Amino acid sequence: MGATTLITVAPTGAESAKADVPALPVTLDELVQTAKECEAAGAAVIHVHIRDDDARPTLDLARLRDTVQALRESTGLIVQLSTGGAVTDPYEHRLRVLDAEPDGCSLTCGTVNFGDDVFMNPWPFMVELYQRTQAQGVVPEFELFDLGHVRALHRLLDKYGAPFGGHVHCDLVMGVPGGMPGDARTLVAAVEALPEGATWSATGVGRTSLPVMFAALSAGGHLRVGMEDTLTLAKGRPVTANVQLVERAAEAARIAQRPPMSPAEARALLGVRGSEAPSA
């Protein structure tokens, strides 16, 4: 899949509380600072969840618009908004995320048990979200938490055609309690089932972050890291900034002789329109 590695950073997520994880970027200023640091360290895409004034997850459209604009003004990163939100968010709020006009968005290809909760992505919601991405010129990244989600992705593409930008890029989310395990054997099985010509990255949640990172690099894939998925560098060593995780991923990619991809290269790969975002 080429000689470079696409690194996505997912800095915040919707699960961790700021009170429990003081280093989590939850304000717009914190997010922009994180984005600048991570771009300098080798990230090309930022996967964004936002928080309200009380640091609770929100899908407020005005805040989303402000976030997209601020990230574009201060970085050259591809801005990918989460349409997952928190497990409690209603479908209509998750669909409305596209109105903030991001470069890309996540599109989860099925429902999954998420710890004690259920992350709902029924087929009609997937179809509506996909058709909206096509109509609004937003590049979807297909989030796959299980092998059944890979089948659903094939079904979606067979029925509704190629995504905006023409290229299929997936993210294997591994190690979620309720989803596929974060090991090399499962990663290979998932990759072998992907649509022909698709590119993919992999995310190892929690203690699976390193096994998944090494398996992905060895199998020609790309990487997603960040405090949404991983809060420790090693046992007893908490992450103090997202840039630590990006630096570790970038170093692993260099050792694999597939150094980090620039945002411009990533735009070309993913089919993101224009490069109106100036590099800061």
C-alpha positions in Angstrom: 0.0 0.0 0.0 2.8 2.4 -0.8 5.9 3.4 1.1 4.2 5.7 3.6 1.9 5.3 6.6 -1.3 7.3 7.2 -1.5 8.2 10.8 -4.8 9.3 12.3 -5.1 10.8 15.7 -8.3 10.4 17.8 -7.5 12.7 20.7 -10.7 12.8 22.8 -13.5 10.3 22.2 -16.8 10.3 24.1 -16.0 7.8 26.8 -13.4 9.2 29.2 -14.2 12.0 31.7 -11.9 15.0 32.0 -12.0 14.5 35.8 -10.5 11.1 35.4 -8.1 12.0 32.6 -6.9 15.6 33.1 -4.7 15.4 30.0 -7.7 14.8 27.7 -8.2 17.8 25.3 -11.8 18.9 25.7 -11.8 22.7 25.0 -11.4 24.1 21.5 -8.0 25.6 22.5 -6.8 22.3 23.9 -8.0 20.5 20.7 -6.2 23.0 18.4 -3.0 22.8 20.4 -3.2 19.0 20.3 -3.8 19.0 16.6 -0.8 21.3 15.9 1.5 19.0 18.0 0.2 15.9 16.4 0.5 17.2 12.8 4.2 18.2 13.6 4.8 14.6 14.9 3.4 12.9 11.7 -0.4 12.8 11.9 -2.3 13.5 8.7 -6.0 13.0 9.9 -7.7 14.1 13.1 -10.8 12.2 14.2 -12.8 14.6 16.2 -15.3 14.3 19.1 -16.2 17.5 20.9 -17.3 18.4 24.4 -19.5 21.1 25.9 -18.6 23.6 28.6 -18.9 20.9 31.2 -16.6 18.6 29.2 -19.5 16.3 28.4 -19.8 14.8 24.9 -22.0 16.9 22.5 -23.0 17.0 18.9 -23.9 20.7 19.0 -23.8 21.9 15.4 -22.5 25.4 16.1 -19.6 24.0 18.1 -18.9 21.4 15.4 -18.7 24.2 12.8 -16.4 26.3 15.0 -14.2 23.2 15.6 -13.9 22.4 11.9 -13.0 26.0 11.0 -10.5 26.4 13.8 -8.7 23.1 12.9 -8.6 24.2 9.2 -7.2 27.6 10.1 -4.5 26.3 12.3 -3.4 23.0 10.7 -3.3 21.2 7.4 -4.9 18.1 8.9 -7.8 16.3 7.3 -10.7 17.0 9.6 -12.8 13.9 10.2 -15.8 14.3 12.5 -17.3 11.4 14.4 -20.9 10.5 13.5 -20.8 8.0 16.4 -21.0 10.6 19.1 -21.8 9.1 22.5 -23.8 5.8 22.7 -26.8 7.9 23.9 -26.9 10.3 21.0 -30.1 10.1 18.8 -29.7 9.3 15.1 -30.9 12.7 13.8 -28.1 14.4 15.8 -25.5 12.0 14.4 -26.7 12.6 10.8 -26.6 16.4 11.3 -22.8 16.3 12.0 -22.3 16.4 8.2 -23.8 19.9 8.1 -20.6 21.1 9.8 -18.9 20.4 6.4 -15.9 18.4 7.5 -13.5 16.8 5.1 -14.5 13.3 6.3 -16.6 11.5 8.8 -16.7 8.1 10.5 -19.4 5.6 9.3 -19.7 2.5 11.5 -20.9 -0.5 9.6 -23.0 -2.2 12.3 -24.2 -2.4 15.9 -21.7 -3.6 18.5 -21.7 -4.2 22.2 -19.5 -1.5 23.7 -18.5 -2.6 27.2 -21.8 -2.4 29.1 -23.5 -0.3 26.4 -24.7 -0.9 22.9 -23.4 1.3 20.0 -26.4 1.3 17.7 -25.8 1.4 13.9 -28.8 -0.3 12.3 -28.9 -0.8 8.5 -31.4 2.1 7.7 -29.2 4.5 9.6 -26.1 3.4 7.8 -27.8 3.8 4.5 -29.1 7.3 5.2 -25.7 8.4 6.6 -23.9 7.0 3.5 -26.2 8.6 1.0 -25.8 11.9 2.8 -22.0 11.7 2.6 -22.3 11.1 -1.1 -24.7 14.0 -1.6 -22.7 16.4 0.7 -19.2 15.6 -0.6 -17.9 14.2 2.7 -15.4 11.2 2.5 -16.5 8.4 4.8 -14.2 6.2 6.8 -15.8 2.8 7.4 -15.4 1.8 11.0 -15.3 -2.0 11.4 -15.6 -3.4 14.9 -16.3 -7.0 13.9 -16.1 -9.3 10.9 -19.9 -9.0 10.3 -19.3 -5.3 9.8 -17.0 -6.1 6.8 -20.0 -8.0 5.2 -22.2 -5.0 5.8 -19.7 -2.8 4.1 -19.8 -5.0 1.0 -23.6 -4.8 1.0 -23.5 -1.0 1.3 -21.1 -0.6 -1.6 -22.9 -3.2 -3.7 -26.3 -1.4 -3.2 -25.3 2.3 -3.2 -22.0 2.5 -5.1 -18.6 4.1 -4.4 -18.2 6.7 -1.7 -17.5 10.4 -2.4 -14.0 10.7 -3.7 -14.1 7.2 -5.2 -11.9 5.4 -2.7 -12.8 3.0 0.1 -10.8 3.4 3.3 -11.6 1.5 6.4 -10.6 1.5 10.1 -10.5 -1.8 12.0 -11.4 -0.9 15.6 -10.0 -3.8 17.6 -10.0 -4.8 21.2 -13.4 -3.2 22.2 -15.1 -5.4 24.8 -17.9 -6.8 22.6 -16.0 -6.4 19.3 -13.3 -8.3 17.5 -10.1 -9.0 19.6 -7.0 -7.0 19.0 -4.6 -9.6 17.7 -2.7 -10.4 14.5 -4.8 -13.4 13.5 -8.1 -11.4 13.6 -6.5 -8.5 11.8 -5.4 -10.7 8.9 -8.9 -12.3 8.7 -10.6 -8.9 8.6 -8.1 -7.5 6.0 -8.6 -10.5 3.7 -12.4 -9.9 3.7 -12.2 -6.2 2.8 -13.3 -5.0 -0.7 -10.7 -5.2 -3.4 -8.7 -2.0 -3.7 -9.7 -0.7 -0.2 -7.0 0.7 2.1 -7.3 0.4 5.8 -5.9 1.5 9.1 -6.2 -0.3 12.5 -6.9 0.9 16.0 -6.0 -1.2 19.0 -8.0 -0.2 22.1 -6.3 -0.2 25.4 -3.7 -2.9 26.0 -4.2 -4.1 22.4 -2.8 -0.9 20.9 0.8 -2.2 20.4 0.0 -5.7 19.1 -2.5 -4.1 16.6 0.0 -1.4 15.6 2.7 -3.9 14.8 0.3 -6.3 13.1 -1.0 -3.4 10.9 2.4 -2.2 9.9 3.6 -5.7 9.0 0.5 -6.3 6.9 0.8 -3.0 4.9 -1.9 -1.1 6.8 -2.1 2.4 8.3 -2.5 3.5 12.0 -5.0 5.3 14.2 -3.8 6.2 17.7 -5.0 8.7 20.4 -6.4 9.1 23.8 -9.9 8.2 22.6 -8.6 4.6 22.4 -5.5 4.4 24.7 -4.7 6.1 28.0 -1.5 4.4 29.0 1.9 4.1 27.3 2.8 1.1 29.4 1.5 -0.4 32.6 1.5 2.4 35.2 2.6 5.1 32.7 -0.4 7.3 31.7 -0.4 9.2 28.5 0.2 12.9 29.2 -0.5 14.2 25.7 -1.8 12.7 22.5 1.4 13.7 20.7 3.2 10.9 22.7 1.0 8.3 20.9 1.5 9.9 17.5 5.3 10.0 18.0 5.4 6.4 19.0 3.3 5.4 15.9 5.5 7.6 13.7 8.7 6.0 15.0 7.2 2.5 14.5 6.3 3.4 10.9 9.8 4.7 10.3 11.3 1.5 11.7 9.0 -0.4 9.3 10.4 1.8 6.5 7.0 3.3 5.8 7.4 6.8 7.3 4.4 9.0 8.1 2.3 10.3 5.2 1.9 14.1 4.8 -1.7 15.6 4.9 -1.4 16.3 1.2 -0.5 12.7 0.4 -3.4 11.6 2.6 -5.8 13.9 0.7 -4.8 12.3 -2.5 -5.2 8.8 -1.1 -8.6 9.3 0.5 -10.1 11.5 -2.3 -10.7 14.4 0.0 -11.6 17.4 -2.1 -9.3 20.4 -2.5 -6.5 21.3 -0.2 -7.9 24.6 0.8 -6.6 24.1 4.3 -3.3 25.9 4.6 -0.5 24.2 6.4 0.3 26.2 9.5 
